[in-house]
């Protein structure tokens, strides 16, 4: 079940982050580290009403942050649409529940969220070394728009977009 996250979810969210960071780092992806994301990032997401969790009973299967806030670096790219869009920020799946289609369901949720708001365009990005997210976005029909560099990061980030309706 998808629901807006609340402050009582922070510990489970941070446990997913704690388990995910070493896995990402093991294949050379340092998009997430010990210093990012922090509980304060998720607290802000909850305060803004942008963080959603996917649960089965008491088990958190994953989470996703979605809103219409674009990184300033996005303005350097040529997007397929200039209309307001939904932006996917932080997405993670609990390692205990991987390979069960959870990430696909999280993106399905974001796409439905956009369509319910009559927004037909989704944007997102991931570290160029994040081969798992790259594969997921491409499998889900997201197109590469270009690359950006975020302050304090070494590797470029690949930006993706998907038009939901023509």
C-alpha positions in Angstrom: 0.0 0.0 0.0 1.2 3.5 -0.9 0.8 6.3 1.6 2.4 9.6 2.4 5.3 9.1 4.8 5.1 10.5 8.3 7.8 11.1 10.9 7.3 7.7 12.4 8.7 6.2 9.1 12.1 7.9 9.4 13.8 5.1 11.2 12.7 2.5 8.6 13.7 4.8 5.8 17.1 5.4 7.2 17.6 1.7 7.7 16.9 1.2 4.0 19.5 3.9 3.3 22.0 2.3 5.7 21.7 -1.0 3.8 21.6 0.5 0.4 24.7 2.8 0.6 27.3 0.0 0.9 25.7 -1.9 -1.9 25.8 1.2 -4.2 29.4 1.9 -3.2 30.4 -1.7 -3.9 29.7 -1.2 -7.6 31.4 2.2 -7.7 28.3 4.3 -7.4 28.8 7.0 -4.7 25.6 8.9 -5.4 24.5 8.1 -1.8 27.1 8.2 1.0 27.3 8.3 4.7 26.5 12.1 4.4 23.7 11.9 1.9 20.8 11.4 2.2 20.3 12.2 5.9 17.2 12.0 8.1 16.9 15.7 7.7 16.4 15.3 3.9 13.5 12.9 4.5 12.1 15.1 7.3 12.0 18.0 4.9 10.3 15.7 2.3 7.7 14.7 4.8 7.1 18.3 5.9 6.6 19.3 2.2 4.3 16.3 1.6 6.6 14.9 -1.1 7.6 11.5 0.4 5.6 8.4 -0.2 6.3 4.9 1.3 5.2 1.5 0.0 4.3 -0.9 2.8 3.1 -4.4 3.3 1.8 -4.4 6.9 4.6 -3.2 9.1 7.3 -3.8 6.5 8.5 -0.8 4.4 9.2 -2.1 0.9 10.5 1.1 -0.5 10.0 4.9 -0.8 9.9 7.6 -3.4 10.1 11.4 -3.2 8.0 13.1 -6.0 7.2 16.8 -6.5 7.7 19.4 -9.2 11.0 20.8 -7.9 13.7 20.8 -10.6 17.4 21.0 -9.8 18.7 24.3 -11.2 21.1 22.2 -13.4 18.1 20.9 -15.3 17.7 24.3 -17.0 20.8 23.6 -19.1 19.1 20.7 -20.9 16.7 20.5 -23.8 13.7 18.6 -22.5 10.9 17.2 -24.7 8.3 19.5 -23.0 8.4 22.9 -21.3 5.3 22.1 -19.4 5.2 21.6 -15.6 6.4 18.1 -14.8 6.7 15.7 -11.9 10.3 15.1 -10.7 11.4 11.8 -9.1 14.1 12.5 -6.5 15.0 9.8 -3.9 13.8 6.3 -4.6 15.0 3.1 -2.8 13.8 -0.4 -2.3 14.4 -2.3 0.9 17.1 -4.9 0.1 15.0 -7.6 1.8 12.4 -7.2 -1.0 14.5 -6.7 -4.1 13.8 -8.5 -7.3 10.0 -8.4 -6.7 9.1 -5.4 -8.9 9.0 -2.9 -6.1 11.0 -0.2 -8.0 8.7 -0.7 -11.0 5.7 -0.2 -8.7 7.3 3.0 -7.2 7.7 4.4 -10.7 4.1 3.3 -11.6 3.0 5.3 -8.6 4.9 8.4 -9.7 3.4 8.1 -13.2 -0.2 7.7 -11.8 0.5 10.6 -9.4 1.5 12.8 -12.4 -1.5 11.8 -14.5 -3.9 12.5 -11.6 -2.6 16.0 -11.6 -2.9 16.3 -15.3 0.9 16.4 -15.7 2.2 14.4 -18.7 5.9 14.7 -18.2 8.3 13.1 -15.6 11.9 14.0 -15.1 14.6 12.4 -13.0 18.3 11.8 -12.8 20.8 9.3 -11.4 24.5 9.0 -11.1 26.0 7.9 -14.4 27.6 5.0 -12.4 24.2 3.8 -11.1 23.7 1.0 -13.6 20.7 -0.5 -11.8 18.7 2.7 -12.0 19.8 3.3 -15.6 18.5 -0.1 -16.5 15.2 0.5 -14.7 14.6 3.8 -16.3 15.3 2.5 -19.8 13.1 -0.6 -19.2 10.3 1.7 -18.1 10.5 3.8 -21.3 12.4 6.8 -19.9 14.6 8.6 -22.4 18.0 10.0 -21.7 17.9 13.8 -22.1 21.5 14.6 -21.2 24.0 14.9 -18.4 24.5 17.4 -15.6 27.1 17.9 -12.9 26.0 18.6 -9.4 28.2 20.5 -7.0 30.4 18.2 -4.9 30.0 15.2 -7.1 32.7 13.7 -9.4 30.7 11.6 -11.8 28.1 13.3 -14.0 24.4 12.5 -13.5 22.3 11.2 -16.4 18.9 13.0 -16.7 15.8 11.0 -18.0 12.3 12.0 -19.0 9.1 10.3 -20.0 6.1 11.7 -21.7 3.0 10.0 -20.4 0.6 11.3 -23.0 1.1 12.8 -26.4 
